[in-house]
Amino acid sequence: MGAVKATDTKAVANVDNSSVTDGDIMEGEIVDANHVFVSKVDVETGDLTSAVNSYVPDTKAENKLVRRVDFMVMPMLWIMCVMCYVDRNNIGNAAAAGMDADLKLTDKNYSMLISIFFVGYIIWEIPSNLLISRLRPSLYLPGMMVAWGAMVAGMSQLKNYHSILICRFFLGIIECGFFPGVLYFLTCWYKKNEVGKRFCVFYTALCFSGAASGLIAGAVMTGLDGKHGMAGWRWLFLIEGVLTVGVTIFALFVIPDYPHSSRRLSEEERTLAVVRIIVDQQETTARINSMMRRDRKLLSPWECVKATAADLRTYFFIVLYMTQNGSGTVSYFIPTVLKHMGYSGTSEQWMTVPIWAIATVFLLVFSYTADRFEDRRWHVTAGLFLAFIGAIVNIAAKDYMKVRYVFLCFYISGLYMTLPLMLNWASEVMAMPPEKRAVVIAGINSIGCFSSIYGSYLWPSIDAPDYSMGFITVATFVGVGTLLAAFLPTIFRHLPRFPTKAEKDLGLETY
């Protein structure tokens, strides 16, 4: 087997290194680095360190477990992510389908509809991730989903700009915890060399959602525009919102909780699921004993925030993330940009599909190679550099619309394949303690979203068809991001550390 042997006796790990005779079993509980409680572990070789060290990686039992976890977790999370980004980004398809004309939206009005989403997103994201580290994911994630689906469906009946503006604000509050929450959830189930490609596979849902939005919008505008007195963009909100709520029903029965508490695993499988993560996240005996203490005091929410704020690495990852996130606001304007490239009617909706399909291919390939070579640095650097080239060509080739379209595909591909790698990189660099990791991920994602607020004003219609201001700005962003990603490990080696008292008490001042 690939784990410590499971028995019918409650076992425990002492936190000291006192010896135990063969056959003696120490009663109690084990807590892993993700607050995971293990029971029924046969500690045959002494203290907890010996029990953990008896784990053998990559056995048939472990490979079978990983496949089972993949089947339980990945398909449903992928579908949920598709619906999350379909509902978030359908504002662009709705605008191109006539919402801007029906509601008499100005450029500033439309940009505000985009940016207000991120205001709500920023306000609530860190509290949301503090909650998911303490609540059941099987209820919390689907709960968010049904709330935002109902919100989107309700937007189909709104009559003016201000009503939709308010809904977009609360949509940001509801959705903010989903993406970083899923990343934290995956790091509780998968080892470091497993989570990268799975998170990137999960993230392909974002690219697929762009293609799906174009397909749904094209179909709705072709078949339902004007039916029963409703404009096509209203049907778009209604159908996508109802689909989201429908998916939630299945998610409630599929999404598991954390490894220690999943009812879909046997006792032995739960033990293996926990121990393999313990071994993967600990490098030394001291860290194992410190982090596995039964009475280890978890950092309070405020201590997590202080530890995150005191870690200078957080700010470098925030800047890196902002260069990517601010550059990604073009995704809300792609149908509009395509309209000014010469595509009209439903074709501007259909032509969004190849852009996101190509981005999906890039993301899948890079996610595989990033895990295969256990590299984040150069994959992020390469993706941002590809986006830089795509932006430069769109600036230079003003009169060659087909060339601009091709390099817009490369721009989106390079940009979106880097985001999951950035967050995964941060979660690996600042992995301990896990409650701090949850805040780090949420903090980077939420504060980084500030760039989306001003980035939504980079694409006014008066700049059409060149959109020079937008492409020059994002070229600068991703150019800076390329250099920063390349030099981050060097910077971190010389960066001073300022661990908080709570971290020192856990023996984590060097991590």
Secondary structure as GFF3:
##gff-version 3
##sequence-region A 1 511
A	DSSP	beta_strand	30	31	.	.	.	ID=ss1
A	DSSP	beta_strand	37	38	.	.	.	ID=ss2
A	DSSP	alpha_helix	48	53	.	.	.	ID=ss3
A	DSSP	alpha_helix	60	94	.	.	.	ID=ss4
A	DSSP	pi_helix	95	99	.	.	.	ID=ss5
A	DSSP	alpha_helix	100	102	.	.	.	ID=ss6
A	DSSP	alpha_helix	107	132	.	.	.	ID=ss7
A	DSSP	alpha_helix	137	155	.	.	.	ID=ss8
A	DSSP	alpha_helix	161	175	.	.	.	ID=ss9
A	DSSP	alpha_helix	178	189	.	.	.	ID=ss10
A	DSSP	alpha_helix	192	223	.	.	.	ID=ss11
A	DSSP	three_ten_helix	227	229	.	.	.	ID=ss12
A	DSSP	alpha_helix	232	254	.	.	.	ID=ss13
A	DSSP	alpha_helix	267	281	.	.	.	ID=ss14
A	DSSP	alpha_helix	285	291	.	.	.	ID=ss15
A	DSSP	alpha_helix	301	310	.	.	.	ID=ss16
A	DSSP	alpha_helix	313	327	.	.	.	ID=ss17
A	DSSP	three_ten_helix	328	332	.	.	.	ID=ss18
A	DSSP	alpha_helix	334	339	.	.	.	ID=ss19
A	DSSP	alpha_helix	347	350	.	.	.	ID=ss20
A	DSSP	alpha_helix	352	372	.	.	.	ID=ss21
A	DSSP	alpha_helix	377	396	.	.	.	ID=ss22
A	DSSP	alpha_helix	401	416	.	.	.	ID=ss23
A	DSSP	alpha_helix	419	429	.	.	.	ID=ss24
A	DSSP	alpha_helix	434	448	.	.	.	ID=ss25
A	DSSP	alpha_helix	450	455	.	.	.	ID=ss26
A	DSSP	three_ten_helix	461	463	.	.	.	ID=ss27
A	DSSP	alpha_helix	468	493	.	.	.	ID=ss28
A	DSSP	alpha_helix	501	505	.	.	.	ID=ss29
###
